[in-house]
Amino acid sequence: MSEQETLGLAEEFAHYRRTVLAEVEVPGPAAVRRTARGRGRRRLATTTATVLALFGGATLGYAAMSGGPDREPGPVDPTPTISASSAPSGSASPAPSPSVTTGSPTATPPSGKISRAQLLDASVTLPAWRAGPGCPTSGIRLSGDDREGVNWLLAFDQGDVDGDGAVEAVGLVQCVLGSGGPMQVVAFDRDQQGRIVTLGRVVATSIDKPQWLFALDVVDDGTVRVQVGDIAPGGGWPGEWSQRQWRGYRFTGGSFAQVSGPTSFGPNQHDVNLVVTASNLVLADAPDGSRTGTITVRIRNGGHGPAAYVDLRIGLPAAVRPDGDGWAACRNDPEQTGQPLSCDLNQLGAGKEVRLTLGFRVAAGATAGTGKADVDARPMNASFDFVEEVYDPDNTVVITYR
């Protein structure tokens, strides 16, 4: 490069320093403050936007945007290196997304709580009665008394029997027929419209057993306890003679099933029906001058339960004494009994019978006369105490003697 060219280039650089660099402002303290104030405002705007996004409060957002004049920043520190994963100091973590519920909210089960008065006032449908004459079951109203041909509400209780958290009603209902009629325990609920509906049958009487229902009780865990009896009262059979048991039932699988208590009954000492027949006594002269004769006694148990023991009594005159081997079936010694003659027999099962041929003798010179005598058989329990029967006129038969 020539000297002339070098001088031209130096002149161009001098002109650049005089004109262009004179317009460049060196950042002094005022410029630093303006820069810091701008950064603070941008930081405040960012923080305010975050608060508004998190809380959505119009009042809070307004307060953040108009919180008064800006404060002067302090000395500017060197800008630190910020990691991409770092969050501003004091800022809240992003709120988790709210859970989305699909469909309508879970329906709260309707309260099935039903008072006794409400149940009596409602039109209900009962589970079918057992075969045979009975009361209507569809669209009927329960009765508060035992008029003939009605569905009588004998007992009532409440509790959560189906485990849905709502209270249901349970009633003991009888189809009144004469002095008896079939019985069943029924649970009632309310549908979504609040109408009383039948939830199901808990237990019912049967031709076999149980033949009677006495009481019910709903306990805290939803079990329906029912006091059942083996024999129905009526026709001379008092309720006290029925064997009673508490049995528990739970609602599972859409129906009630027994979950506690006995499942069968033992023999009922009153469930016996002795029927007696006997022939007349005809005495004939014997070679030794005495008079002898026999009677045939038949004792049948027509009941469903056994008689632990049977006491046979024959009301003949004192001059007529037991004679012969026919008395060997007696547990006692008839010769030691007074009047009437007594013979204690062993157990007689249901549907069983015993036949006895009993001999009698009137000693020579003694007089028995003629007349009538009762032949009577009575059941006894294991303690040899007499047991009452439902029907006892057939326990006695009248014979003649001569």
Secondary structure, DSSP 8 states (H G I E B T S, - for coil): --HHHHHHHHHHHHHHHHHTGGG-----HHHHHHHHHHHHHHHHHHHHHHHHHHH--HHHHHHHHTS-S--------------TT---TT------------SS-----------HHHHHHS-B------SSS----SSB--BSS--TTSEEEEEEEEE--SSSSS-EEEEEEEE-BTTB--EEEEEEEE-TT--EEEEEEEEE--SSS--EEEEEEE-TTS-EEEEEESS--BTTB-GGGS-EEEEEEEEETTEEEEEES-SS----TT---EEEEE--B--EE-TTS-EEEEEEEEEEE-SSS-BSEEEEEE---TTEEEESGGGGG-SS-GGG--SSEEEEE--B-TT-EEEEEEEEEE-TT-----EEEEEEEEEE-TTS-B---S--GGGEEEEEE-
